[in-house]
Amino acid sequence: MHRIAFTVVVVAAIAADACSGRSEGPISPSQTNAPTVNVRSAAGPLDAVPIDAANEPTLEAVDTRAAVNLTGVWKGRAKVNRPNVQFDTAFTLKHRGKTVSGKLTEPVIKGFTATLTLTEQSVKGTTRTYNASFKETENGGKCTPVTQTGTLVIDTAKNTLTGTTSGKNTDCINEIVTFTLKR
C-alpha cells in the first residue's frame, strides 16, 4: 500500500457557503454548486472525486519536514571572548529525538573533558534552535566541573552549527564561547 501526501484546499467552497448563509449540512453532488476534489500526481490527474456524505474528505495534519539526523562529527572553530583565544575544535554528537549530545573530540587536552547537550526549542524551515549546556571538567581546575549555557542554532540545509555559551570556565573566569561548526 502506498501513501501519498497532498494538500487539498477547499476554503473557497466553504467561504462561498458561509457568505451565502448556507448551512444545511454536507454538500452533495446533486447540488448545482457541489465542489470536487481533483487529485493530481506528477503524471497528471488521478480522478475527480465528488464530495458527498459517503465520500467526505478527511483532512489530517502531516509533518512535511524531512527527517533529520544530526549525528556525526561537527568540526570548526571556537572563539573565546578574550584576545587571541580561538582554536580548532570538534564534537562527536548523537541525535535522539529533540536532544543532540556528545563529547569534545578535538583538541585533545590531557585531563580535560567537555560535553555538549542540546535540547530543541524550535524549528523554522531548516533552522533548529537549541538550548545548549556545555560542561567542562579539568583535573586541577579551580572550578571543576563547570557548565556554561546558551543558544546554538543548526541549519540542516547548510549543515552548520553556530551560537554561544557563557559562564565560568574551569579557572573560574567568566567567558563567552562562540562556536562555528560544520558537519
N, C-alpha and C positions, 0 to 999 in steps of 0.2 A: 504494500500500500504506500503510495506517495503522498506527501503532504505539501501543498502549495500554499505559500503565504502571499496574500494580496490584500490591498486596501480597497474597500468599497465605500464610495461617497454617495449617500442618499439624502444629504442635507437639503438639496433643492426641493425634492418631493415633500419632505417633512415641513420645510418652511412654507411651501405653497399651500399645504393643507392647513397649517396654523394660521396663515393670513386669511384664508377663506372661511375660517371658523369651523371647518370640517373636523369632526371628532367622533365619528360613529364606529371606530374600531379598525380592524385590519383592512387594507386595500385589496380588492380582488381584481383579477384580470378582466372581469366583465365590466368594470367601471371604465369609462372612457379615458380617464386620466391615470390609469394604472402604470406605475413605473416598472421597468425591468432592470435587472442587473446583468450587464454584459461582462462576462468574464473573459479576459484575454490572456494569452500567453505570448511568448516571444514569436511563436509561429502564427499567431493570429487569433481570431475569436474562437472560444471553445463552445459557447452556447449562449442563448438569450433565455434567461430564466424569469418567468413571471413571478411576481411576489404576491402570494396569497396565504391564507391561513395554513394550508397544507405544506407550503414551501416558503415559509417565513425565514428570512436570513438571520443567522446568528453571528453577532459581531463579538470578537474576542480581542483583548489587548495582546499583542505579540511583541516581545522584546526583540527588536531588529538589530541590536548591537551585536557585532561579531564577537564570538567567543575570543577572549584574550588570555593568553598565558604569559605572564611576566617573569617566569622562572628563567634564570640564566645568569651569566656573568655581566655585570654592568661596570664599565671602566670609564675613567675620565679624570677630572681634577677636583681637588678640594682646596678651597681658599679660606684661610682664617683671617679675621679682621685685625691682624697685627701685621706690620710692614714685612713684606717679603716672605710670608709664610703661606706657601701653596705647594702642593705635591700631587703626583700621580696617585691614583687610588683605584681600588676595585672591590666590589662586593659580589658575593655569590648569593643570589636571592632565590627563594622558593615562593610560589604564589599558590595560596589556598583560599578560595572564596574571596572575601573582602580584605584579606590580610596578605601582605608581602613581607617576608622576613628573611634574614640571613646574616652572614658574618663578613667582616672585613678580611679580604684575602691579600690585598696589597695596600700599603707597603707592609712587609713583614718586619715587625719590631719585637725583639726578644722581650718577653714579659708583658706585652701589650696585646689586649684583645678588644674588639669592638663588635657590637651587633647593631643591626638596624631593623626596626619593626615599623611597618607602615599599615595604618588602618584606613580603609577607603572612606572618604567623606562625601564625595560627589563625583558624578560622571556627566560630562557635557561633550558630546561628539566623541572625538578621540582623546580627550583630555580627562585624566583621572587625578583627583586631588586627594591627598592622604595626610592624616595627622602622623607625624614622624616621632619616633623615640630612638635616640642614638645613645647606646650605653657603652661606656668605656671602662676598662679595668686595666690597671697598670701596677705591676709589682713595684713596691717602694713609692708609689704616688701618694702625695699628701692627702688627697681627696679621692679615694677609690672605693668602690665604683662610683661613677657619676652618670647621670642621664641628662642629655640635652633633648629638648623638644622643639618642634617646629612644623613646617608645612613643606611637603615635597609634591611635585606635580610630574606625572608620567604622561607623555604624549605617545600614544600607542602607534600612531601613523609614522612618527619620526624615530621611535624607539629611544626617546630621551627621558632622562630623569633629572630634574632641576629643583632647587629650593634651598632653604636654610634651616639649620637647627641652632639653638642658642642655649647657654647655661655654663656652668663651671666645667673646666677641664680637670684632668687628674692632678694638676698642680694648683688647684683651687683658684684659677684665674677665669673670670668671665670671658667668654668668647662667642663669636658667631661664625659658624662654618657654612660656607656656600658650596653646594655640590652641583657639578655639571657632569653627568654621566651618560654614556650611550651603551646600548646593548648590541 
